[in-house]
Structure formats: structure tokens, C-alpha cells
Amino acid sequence: MSALAALRPPAGLDAVPEFDRGWRIDGALQPFLSYEQVADLNWSAELEELHEESSRTHFIDVLTRWALMRGIREALKPGALIFDVGCSSGYLLADLRQAQPAATTVGIDLVPEGLRRAYAEVPDAPLLLADCLALPIEDAAADAIVSANVLEHVADDEGALREMHRILRPGGVAAVVVPAGPGVYDAYDEHLGHERRYARHELARKGEAAGLEVLQDAYLGSIVFPPFWLTKKINRRRHRNLTEAQRQELVERSIERTQGSRLGDAASAIERRLLTRGKTIPFGIRSLAVFRRPA
């Protein structure tokens, strides 16, 4: 199915507008197509800018994008229709385009500023300002879905997984990554609007409850988890009653401290080899689940 045929028109329009490196609306090109939103998402333009400053090159984000692309590798074919739910600044969209230029990759996000950055990053990818709980996509239209660090911001994460199931064609695949370890939830998570960090197998079980078949249930950031765990435990002891400004400073310091980490880069290289061989360590910074909609 083509991208335009797969989309539902926004409210007030009889049809989906023409797309040509932007949406042509009232004679002008717009970077994204806007839909109504229903989710109460714990995210904002300010938080996205804070996180996205480092995520292009931060080792855990680079590893995450690699794992997501590997998770949907069977769908990365010419003519495939792939949706990035929570595309932010478009780094994963760009990686997908580079890996398979003949596929159609569509980015979805709730933050206009992030979509504008994604448009600058990947101008030939259709972008939608839309809600993961009400995806404006026809049933069984998608060959694949990727989603990184989105569901933890959504109160009804199971509803978002049901939407993924709805839009996937039978046999289609979805790769999803979320923060792991509810026991290390701290002021950092609170400031970033995390509803939760995920327990072991929690994401996989919720996907199964949504009707999806689990193909992979693994962790990312496992080798560096011990120092991460220690830092988070210290944060939980020391930073219980921080002001908003103090939480902001904590997040900025945490990101800056781990940016450009040689240990992180080396650990990620080892984890790639392990995951490629089908092996996983039973703990980590992030949880990865790969699903298939049963035929």
C-alpha cells in the first residue's frame, strides 16, 4: 500500500494532500500534516530539545537505532511502508532511508518542533503530527513499525500497542524500545516525564496482550548497567525533593557525563555481536521487544 493510500485525511479535509518533499496545503508546502491529538503525553518541545542534543551520537541511542533496524530487517525491502512512531528529530528515519532508499518511511510525533527538525534531516519522508493512541493510518497498512522511548510517556501504553497491532499487516513486524528497570526510577525519569520504567518481560507481555507475537525480548545497555544502576541508586537517595531547575541540571549533567563515552562505545560493539548471535544479558538500561502481527 502506498503512503498516501494508507493515511486517513485530517479533520476538515476530504482527502490527504499531495506530498512532494512536504505537504501541499492551500498552495504552500508544509513540513508535516497535523491531526487531532488525544493523548496526555508527558513530553514537550523543551524536553525533546534537551534529549535530542545528544541522541544523534550518544552510544545508547546509536545502539538503540541499530537494534530497531535489525529488528525489522526482514521488512526493509523496496516498496515497504515503515512508520517511526515517535520520530523526534528524524535520526532513525535518516538511518532507515540510508539502509533502504526504496522503502517509504513515515515519521510520526506529537511535538511540532521535533518534526521541523526531522523535516530538515529527512525532507523526503512524510511527517505526521499525530497521536500514538489514534494513529491516522488504515488497518493492516504497515509493513513495519519502529518506536524508541515513546511508550514510557504514555499512560495507556497497552492502547498504543493495540494501535500498532491494528495498523500492521498480517506478518508485519514492530520493534519497540523503552527504559528498563523500575527499581532505578529517579528524578531523571521524573523530569523526562516517564510514567514508568519497564520490568523484565513487561513490554513483551503487553505486546502479547495486544495480540502480537513476540520474536525477541532483550535488553540494551547491559554491559554498562552496573555503573548506571549505582548512579541511579545514588540519585534516589540524594535527590528526592529537587526543584524543577535542579532536576533539569541533574538531567543535563547525566547526559553530558556519558556523551562520547569510550566505554559505552566499546560495550555497544560487544552487545551488537551478542545480539547478532541471539544472546542477551538479563538486565540493561533499555528493554527491546520485536513483535509480529500473526498472519
C-alpha positions as CSV (number, residue, x, y, z in Angstrom):
1,M,0.0,0.0,0.0
2,S,1.3,3.5,-0.8
3,A,1.9,6.0,1.9
4,L,-0.9,8.3,0.8
5,A,-3.4,5.5,0.4
6,A,-2.5,4.3,3.9
7,L,-3.3,7.6,5.6
8,R,-6.7,9.0,6.7
9,P,-7.4,12.6,5.9
10,P,-7.1,15.1,8.8
11,A,-10.3,16.6,10.2
12,G,-11.7,19.3,7.8
13,L,-10.1,17.8,4.7
14,D,-11.8,15.5,2.2
15,A,-8.6,13.8,1.1
16,V,-4.9,13.5,2.1
17,P,-3.0,16.4,0.5
18,E,-0.3,15.9,-2.2
19,F,3.1,15.1,-0.8
20,D,6.3,16.4,-2.6
21,R,9.1,16.9,-0.1
22,G,6.4,18.5,2.1
23,W,2.6,18.5,2.2
24,R,1.0,20.9,-0.3
25,I,-1.8,22.7,1.7
26,D,-3.5,25.8,0.3
27,G,-0.8,26.2,-2.3
28,A,2.1,26.1,0.2
29,L,4.4,23.3,1.3
30,Q,4.1,22.3,5.0
31,P,6.7,20.2,6.8
32,F,4.1,17.9,8.5
33,L,0.4,17.0,8.3
34,S,-1.5,17.8,11.5
35,Y,-4.1,15.5,13.1
36,E,-6.1,15.8,16.3
37,Q,-4.4,14.6,19.5
38,V,-6.0,12.7,22.3
39,A,-3.0,11.5,24.4
40,D,-1.9,13.3,27.6
41,L,1.7,12.8,26.8
42,N,4.4,13.6,29.4
43,W,6.7,15.3,26.8
44,S,7.3,18.8,25.5
45,A,9.4,20.7,23.0
46,E,11.8,21.7,25.8
47,L,12.4,18.1,26.9
48,E,12.8,16.9,23.3
49,E,15.4,19.6,22.6
50,L,17.3,18.6,25.8
51,H,17.4,14.9,24.9
52,E,17.9,15.3,21.1
53,E,21.0,17.5,21.5
54,S,23.0,14.3,22.4
55,S,20.9,11.4,20.9
56,R,22.4,11.6,17.4
57,T,25.8,10.3,18.7
58,H,25.2,9.0,22.3
59,F,26.2,5.4,22.5
60,I,22.9,4.1,23.9
61,D,20.9,5.9,21.3
62,V,23.1,4.7,18.4
63,L,22.8,1.1,19.8
64,T,19.0,1.6,20.1
65,R,18.7,2.7,16.4
66,W,20.8,-0.3,15.3
67,A,18.7,-2.7,17.3
68,L,15.4,-1.3,16.0
69,M,16.6,-1.6,12.4
70,R,17.9,-5.1,12.9
71,G,14.5,-6.0,14.5
72,I,12.6,-5.1,11.3
73,R,15.3,-6.2,8.9
74,E,13.0,-8.7,7.2
75,A,10.7,-5.8,6.2
76,L,13.4,-3.4,5.0
77,K,12.7,-4.1,1.3
78,P,12.0,-1.9,-1.7
79,G,8.4,-0.7,-1.6
80,A,7.9,-1.4,2.1
81,L,5.9,1.1,4.2
82,I,7.5,1.7,7.5
83,F,6.3,4.0,10.3
84,D,8.5,5.6,13.0
85,V,6.2,6.2,15.9
86,G,7.8,9.0,17.9
87,C,10.4,10.0,15.3
88,S,11.6,13.1,17.2
89,S,14.4,14.8,15.2
90,G,14.4,12.1,12.5
91,Y,17.8,10.4,13.2
92,L,16.2,6.9,12.9
93,L,14.3,8.0,9.8
94,A,17.6,9.0,8.2
95,D,19.2,5.7,9.1
96,L,16.2,3.8,7.6
97,R,16.3,5.8,4.4
98,Q,20.0,5.1,4.1
99,A,19.5,1.4,4.7
100,Q,16.7,1.1,2.2
101,P,16.1,4.1,0.0
102,A,13.4,2.3,-2.0
103,A,11.2,1.9,1.1
104,T,8.7,4.6,2.2
105,T,9.4,5.8,5.8
106,V,6.8,7.9,7.6
107,G,7.6,9.8,10.8
108,I,5.0,10.4,13.5
109,D,5.4,12.7,16.5
110,L,3.4,14.9,18.9
111,V,6.0,17.8,19.1
112,P,5.9,20.3,16.1
113,E,9.5,21.5,16.8
114,G,10.8,18.0,16.6
115,L,9.0,17.4,13.3
116,R,10.5,20.6,11.9
117,R,14.0,19.2,12.8
118,A,13.1,15.9,11.2
119,Y,11.9,17.7,8.1
120,A,15.4,19.3,7.8
121,E,17.0,15.9,8.4
122,V,14.9,13.9,6.0
123,P,12.8,16.2,3.8
124,D,11.6,13.4,1.6
125,A,10.0,11.4,4.4
126,P,6.3,12.2,5.0
127,L,5.8,13.5,8.6
128,L,2.6,13.5,10.7
129,L,1.8,15.4,13.8
130,A,-0.4,12.7,15.3
131,D,-1.2,10.6,18.4
132,C,0.1,7.1,19.0
133,L,-3.3,6.3,20.6
134,A,-5.1,7.3,17.5
135,L,-2.8,6.7,14.5
136,P,-4.3,8.2,11.3
137,I,-3.5,5.1,9.3
138,E,-5.7,2.5,7.7
139,D,-6.0,-1.0,9.2
140,A,-3.3,-3.5,8.1
141,A,-1.3,-0.9,6.1
142,A,2.2,-1.1,7.6
143,D,4.9,-3.5,6.8
144,A,6.9,-2.4,9.8
145,I,6.9,-0.1,12.8
146,V,9.8,1.2,14.9
147,S,9.3,3.1,18.2
148,A,12.1,4.3,20.5
149,N,11.5,5.7,24.0
150,V,7.8,6.6,23.5
151,L,5.6,4.2,25.4
152,E,7.1,5.2,28.8
153,H,5.5,8.6,28.3
154,V,2.0,7.2,27.6
155,A,-0.3,6.3,30.5
156,D,-2.2,3.8,28.2
157,D,0.9,2.1,26.7
158,E,-1.2,-1.0,26.1
159,G,-3.6,1.1,24.0
160,A,-0.6,2.3,21.9
161,L,0.5,-1.3,21.3
162,R,-3.0,-2.2,20.2
163,E,-2.8,0.6,17.7
164,M,0.4,-0.8,16.4
165,H,-1.3,-4.2,16.0
166,R,-4.2,-2.6,14.2
167,I,-2.1,-0.8,11.5
168,L,0.4,-3.7,10.9
169,R,-0.4,-6.0,8.0
170,P,-0.6,-9.7,8.9
171,G,3.1,-10.8,9.1
172,G,4.2,-7.2,9.6
173,V,6.8,-6.5,12.3
174,A,7.3,-3.9,15.0
175,A,10.4,-3.1,17.0
176,V,10.0,-1.2,20.3
177,V,12.5,0.1,22.9
178,V,11.7,1.6,26.3
179,P,13.6,2.3,29.5
180,A,14.2,-0.7,31.7
181,G,14.4,-1.2,35.5
182,P,11.5,0.2,37.6
183,G,13.8,-0.1,40.7
184,V,16.1,2.7,39.3
185,Y,13.3,5.2,38.5
186,D,14.7,8.5,39.9
187,A,14.5,12.3,39.5
188,Y,16.0,12.0,36.0
189,D,13.0,9.9,34.9
190,E,10.5,12.1,36.7
191,H,11.9,15.2,34.9
192,L,11.7,13.5,31.5
193,G,8.1,12.6,32.0
194,H,8.5,8.9,32.3
195,E,5.3,7.2,33.5
196,R,7.4,4.1,34.2
197,R,10.5,2.1,33.6
198,Y,9.7,-1.4,32.4
199,A,10.2,-4.6,34.4
200,R,11.8,-7.7,32.8
201,H,9.4,-9.1,30.1
202,E,6.8,-6.4,30.8
203,L,7.0,-4.9,27.3
204,A,6.8,-8.3,25.7
205,R,3.8,-9.4,27.8
206,K,2.0,-6.2,27.0
207,G,2.6,-6.7,23.3
208,E,1.3,-10.2,23.6
209,A,-1.8,-8.9,25.3
210,A,-2.3,-6.6,22.3
211,G,-2.4,-9.6,20.0
212,L,1.2,-9.5,18.8
213,E,3.7,-12.4,18.6
214,V,7.0,-11.9,20.4
215,L,10.0,-12.5,18.2
216,Q,12.7,-11.0,20.5
217,D,12.7,-9.9,24.2
218,A,16.1,-8.5,25.1
219,Y,18.0,-5.7,26.9
220,L,20.2,-2.9,25.6
221,G,23.0,-1.2,27.6
222,S,23.7,-4.4,29.6
223,I,27.4,-4.1,29.9
224,V,27.3,-0.6,31.3
225,F,24.3,-1.3,33.5
226,P,26.3,-1.8,36.8
227,P,27.6,1.8,36.9
228,F,24.3,3.0,35.6
229,W,22.5,1.2,38.4
230,L,24.8,2.6,41.0
231,T,24.4,6.2,39.7
232,K,20.6,5.8,39.7
233,K,20.6,4.4,43.3
234,I,22.7,7.3,44.5
235,N,20.3,9.7,42.7
236,R,17.3,8.1,44.5
237,R,19.0,8.7,47.9
238,R,20.3,12.2,47.3
239,H,17.8,13.8,45.0
240,R,14.3,13.1,46.5
241,N,13.0,16.6,46.7
242,L,14.5,18.6,43.9
243,T,13.1,21.7,42.4
244,E,12.3,21.7,38.6
245,A,15.6,23.7,38.0
246,Q,17.6,21.2,40.0
247,R,16.1,18.2,38.1
248,Q,16.9,20.0,34.8
249,E,20.5,20.4,36.0
250,L,20.7,16.7,37.0
251,V,19.5,15.6,33.6
252,E,21.9,17.8,31.8
253,R,24.8,16.6,33.9
254,S,23.9,13.0,33.3
255,I,23.7,13.4,29.5
256,E,26.9,15.4,29.4
257,R,28.8,12.9,31.6
258,T,28.0,9.9,29.3
259,Q,28.3,11.6,26.0
260,G,31.3,10.4,23.9
261,S,32.0,7.6,26.4
262,R,34.6,5.2,25.0
263,L,33.5,2.6,27.5
264,G,29.9,3.0,26.2
265,D,31.0,2.7,22.6
266,A,33.1,-0.4,23.3
267,A,30.4,-2.0,25.3
268,S,27.9,-1.3,22.5
269,A,30.2,-3.1,20.0
270,I,30.2,-6.2,22.2
271,E,26.5,-6.1,22.6
272,R,25.9,-5.9,18.9
273,R,27.9,-9.1,18.5
274,L,26.0,-10.8,21.3
275,L,22.6,-9.8,19.9
276,T,23.6,-10.8,16.4
277,R,24.3,-14.3,17.8
278,G,20.9,-14.4,19.5
279,K,22.3,-13.9,23.0
280,T,21.2,-11.4,25.6
281,I,22.2,-10.4,29.2
282,P,19.2,-10.5,31.5
283,F,19.4,-6.8,32.6
284,G,20.1,-3.5,30.9
285,I,19.4,0.2,30.6
286,R,16.7,-0.3,27.9
287,S,14.2,-3.1,27.0
288,L,13.8,-4.2,23.4
289,A,10.9,-6.2,22.1
290,V,10.3,-7.2,18.5
291,F,6.8,-8.3,17.5
292,R,5.0,-9.8,14.6
293,R,1.3,-9.5,13.8
294,P,0.2,-13.1,13.3
295,A,-0.9,-13.9,9.8
